[in-house]
Amino acid sequence: MSTKTWNGLPFTGLTEDFDPQWLLTPEQQALQAKLIELCAAVLRPNAIASDRNLIYPRKNFEALASLNLLSLFVPKEWGGLGENHVCAAMVVETIARYGCPSTAMCYTMHLGAVAAALFRAHDSPELQSLLKRLDSEVLIGTLSYSDPETGSHFWYPVSSKATATPDGWQVNKKASWTTSAGFADWYIVQTTSPHFDGNFSDLSCFLIYADEVQAEPHKWDALGLRGNQSGTLLVDGVTVPRDRMVGPEGDGTASNDEIVDPFFLLCSSACWNGIALGAIDIAKAHVTRKKHVDVGMRVADYPTIQDYFGEAIMDTSACRMFTFSMGQLMDQLTNSCDWAIHADTSALPRAAHLHWYWQIKFEAAKNVAHVCDKMLHACGGSGFKKDMEIERYLRDGKAGWVMGPTNEVLRQFVGKSALLGFDSLDYWNQSVNERVLHNELKKLDPDEKRKLAESLLADLAEAEKPAPPIPVAAA
Ligand SMILES: Cc1cc2nc3c(=O)[nH]c(=O)nc-3n(C[C@H](O)[C@H](O)[C@H](O)COP(=O)(O)OP(=O)(O)OC[C@H]3O[C@@H](n4cnc5c(N)ncnc54)[C@H](O)[C@@H]3O)c2cc1C
């Protein structure tokens, strides 16, 4: 017997018999019930308008702030809910499923930015002040990483840099994609470090406010997640005070491995799972109502349709359990998301499990596209029309595969690291593949080898030239 309701009426989607409620505490279950009500009343109607008219879902964020969800895992003593990773996955999944997938993705990026700030907030009055005002002032955060020159290799910001100034830092960030660009109130951006010497693993993070960025939201028009507004972002040589560096100089890699990747991969997986469930809910409501008078059956009475649902539910349950189990692991590793453990800046417990987060995102993003497709098939031509909303879920779910780390990259990371070891991943293109090198050299004839050797020696001579002396007057 279902207890789920939708605007005061019985819910017509999957009953909670198919929800792993045992993973949630009683408080988290109560929060979920309130959130479902909010989705029915506010987020879902806004989702339709947001998709049709490319509207950024700020109103949905205001609604989420009314449940204190912008500070979901901010410690209670700073005014937050003090919740954990499992709860974050539940909230994102619930928003995507019952409310608005675009909002769920903007919220995923917000949580990633909040986590990056909490990670290094211990000695930072600036970050603490921001984190204490998230709900009361509806301060939306986001992550700006992807670089126009390196595509989905978002950990490689070749077009961005920071330099030290007497009072702080001059930040140049050029991003090809940033969820909520031009709508967020604050941004965590990543650039090479101020003392960068050519090593692209030397990265730093900065807190940048809305009035310091240039965005182009008018250019955003996409297949799905249309409210997400993931446009370009430019921080054009803006000078910020010293305390706007998030964490110590060179902390970017640690922040990526410990926070940005684990939180993005956990929450975005929950988003894809929520979209798959949302499509199943819509399709269930349709197939159990629609009748074929000639044979006296509802669409749901055909075994073919039952098989579609059986497989979609089981595949999605597998993805949900996998995602929640990573949330549980993160909770175990961090004393249920206790940010105090990071007072020791070398504490990086989540980072050791990065290859598991890759797997949950790959599976959830693969599943959502398949499930939405099958649910649309189950609904026939009716599913093809906009008013049923299933086509929107299908379009929204398509973002899963292409969002970085893309599923092509993840599959490669997991397979390559399993076969050749983690060092073989070589994120920053630093280690030489001797096998490829020698194999290519084998193809050269003696003349070609000589030419190559001469050009290499000339390069070396150029690189080893002593620097010209600095004129005394300029020194
Ligand atoms: C809705 C949405 C929201 C986003 N929000 C944000 C955000 O908030 N912040 C942010 O920083 N970024 C964001 N992004 C950007 C995202 O993370 C990727 O950087 C972006 O989708 C990459 O697009 P691209 O055209 O550059 O792809 P490319 O990187 O050019 O990829 C093209 C193809 O090459 C494949 N490929 C790339 N590298 C490899 C490889 N090493 N091995 C095998 N195949 C490879 C890809 O998988 C893909 O099939 C968002 C993207 C979307 C779609």
The ligand as an ORCA input file, in Angstrom:
! r2SCAN-3c Opt
* xyz 0 1
  C      24.569     19.967    -19.385
  C      26.032     20.167    -19.147
  C      26.459     20.824    -18.008
  C      27.819     21.044    -17.772
  N      28.217     21.711    -16.650
  C      29.530     21.929    -16.405
  C      29.969     22.649    -15.235
  O      29.158     23.071    -14.412
  N      31.287     22.879    -15.050
  C      32.207     22.436    -15.929
  O      33.389     22.650    -15.686
  N      31.847     21.740    -17.058
  C      30.517     21.488    -17.308
  N      30.131     20.808    -18.441
  C      31.158     20.391    -19.403
  C      31.420     18.900    -19.405
  O      31.928     18.472    -18.193
  C      32.394     18.560    -20.520
  O      33.552     19.307    -20.392
  C      31.793     18.819    -21.877
  O      30.556     18.167    -21.963
  C      32.742     18.328    -22.950
  O      32.231     18.664    -24.217
  P      33.205     18.767    -25.480
  O      32.348     19.138    -26.640
  O      34.374     19.608    -25.164
  O      33.644     17.253    -25.650
  P      35.048     16.648    -26.065
  O      35.949     16.564    -24.880
  O      35.575     17.324    -27.262
  O      34.628     15.158    -26.444
  C      34.275     14.716    -27.761
  C      34.313     13.201    -27.789
  O      35.657     12.737    -27.530
  C      35.631     11.803    -26.474
  N      36.877     11.892    -25.706
  C      37.397     12.978    -25.105
  N      38.544     12.661    -24.479
  C      38.737     11.349    -24.678
  C      39.722     10.428    -24.252
  N      40.751     10.820    -23.491
  N      39.568      9.139    -24.594
  C      38.514      8.731    -25.353
  N      37.559      9.560    -25.791
  C      37.666     10.845    -25.458
  C      34.432     12.227    -25.638
  O      34.011     11.184    -24.777
  C      33.436     12.555    -26.714
  O      32.855     11.387    -27.222
  C      28.773     20.574    -18.705
  C      28.337     19.885    -19.844
  C      26.992     19.685    -20.075
  C      26.555     18.921    -21.310
*
